[in-house]
Amino acid sequence: MDGLKEACGVVGVYQMGSGQPRNVTPVVVRALIDMQNRGQLSAGLTSYNPQRNRILQTHKAVGTVHEVFQLNNAQDHGRLIAEYAGFAAIGHNRYATSGESDGANAQPFERVHGRMFKWFAIAFNGNLANYAALKAELESHGYHITYHSDTEVMMHYINREMRADDPPDFKTLFANISSVFDGAYNIAFLNAEGEMAMMRDPLGIKPLCYAVKDDLLVCASESVVLTNLGMDQYKFLEPGEILVANRKGYRVERYWPKQRKAHCYFEWVYFANLATNMEGRSVHQVRQAIGRELAAMEPLQDRTGCLVVPVPETASTVANAFAFHMGLPMNHGLLRNRYVGRTFIEGASRQDTVRMKFTPLREILEGQRIFLVDDTLVRGTTLKTVIANLRERGRAKEIHVRIGCPPIMGPCFYGIDMPTVRELFAPGYLGGAAVSALPAEVLQRMAQDLGADSLVYLSMDGLLRALDLPQSDLCMACIDNHYPTPVGDERYREALRASGF
């Protein structure tokens, strides 16, 4: 995977009914572990317990779930679970799309207030494309924005909906904020009256599903959370729907009229856990289908002595299916050190970091003609270094790069950390405009610049066949430049101008 970070994950857990209160905090921690793939920068949770003086209480910090919740120390972990015990809780895994990468921006965000319905915490997955305009509007009314994150702005807008003396109706509250928000925004909300709300934005850009077993309600970004809890009868929250829970039970209602859907196709290609199902489509099966489609369009006729090698780890399923349909062996000739994340080693360049992350196995690669399979090609800088290492250290004879996604042609303004148009690999070869098919001479020039012998991208038609979903239900803006919201479209035009296209 070249140059992207994962998407945030949210979870809400509620023990309903009048029975003995159960501590759901361990369930939230377990859910965050299942969604660690969606962000490793920070993690946190807010629990509700009316028996505490601090009815809502939040624990969050920079680090993985294991680090934040002390899972390697039974005594410290047990202390945290007891201290933050509650029969309702929301949780969050974060990677930074906006705001600084420090503990202050870890989520959930909590707003303390003397009125219990005005005391709430929120966690958020997505990105507000119109963050700058929203921030400016708040500042014009005397607000001070401290952390410069869209979660902070979102919290202030929710707070403004609570200015009256009576608690707001959740359907009205989220309809009002959605009338001014532009972008992707799944929200987990919990207040000091013990009401939890989980909402999915009107376009359904990010995934959200839920299930109930006995008296336990769980709502999460990925279905793997639910199936690992034995909740196989899960449902997807529809775009524009909100789930509201309290001790009496839960309800799902529509807060926004039905409109077009815009599910992020990248969830299937890269972000989501391999064991997750979204909108009725298995992530594992989609990636297998991508490998099959890549094999069907393979132009190399002489495949004598060829070996398929995946770029670990998300491309492994694609590579395995590609190898099967090509009738070729696959081997892990490139190993990833999963313990190398962000590196702050003094003097370490991006190339040094890539060398630390990926180790070519000369015993497998030397003298081989290899198909190097990756899920996407974004900047190209990581892949260039990988290819150079495969030649120099692995001593591969030929390297034919196969990408399980069409060319990335534009930034994402909805929660994927992508670079500017100028920094992307493909637009410079195509004048900044998405095309249905890349000319052979352009592909060859791209391959040469990467240091590869050839390069093939998955076609748009092949991707749509693999997804088996209508294109009208998908957000594919980063590859077709058709942004699903007005501000996204406006920001893309600005990005093109800034990049000189």
Secondary structure, 3 states (H helix, E strand, C coil): CCCCCCCCEEEEEEECCCCCCCCCHHHHHHHHHHCHHHCCCEEEEEEECCCCCCCEEEEEEECCHHHHCCCCCHHHHHHHHHHCCCCEEEEEEECCCCCCCCHHHCCCEEECCCCHHHCEEEEEEEEECCHHHHHHHHHHCCCCCCCCCHHHHHHHHHHHCCCCCCCCCHHHHHHHHHCCCCEEEEEEEEECCCCEEEECCCCCCCCCEEEEECCEEEEECCHHHHHHCCCCCCEECCCCEEEEEECCEEEEEECCCCCCCCEECHHHHHHCCCCCEECCEEHHHHHHHHHHHHHHCCCCCCCCCEEEEECCCCCHHHHHHHHHHHCCCECCCEEECCCCCCCCCCCCCHHHHHHHHEEECHHHHCCCEEEEEECCCCCCHHHHHHHHHHHHCCCCCEEEEEECCCCCCCCCCCCCCCCCCCCCCCHHHHCCCCCCCCCHHHHHHHHHHHCCCEEEECCHHHHHHHHCCCHHHEECHHHHCCCCCHHHHHHHHHHHHHCCC
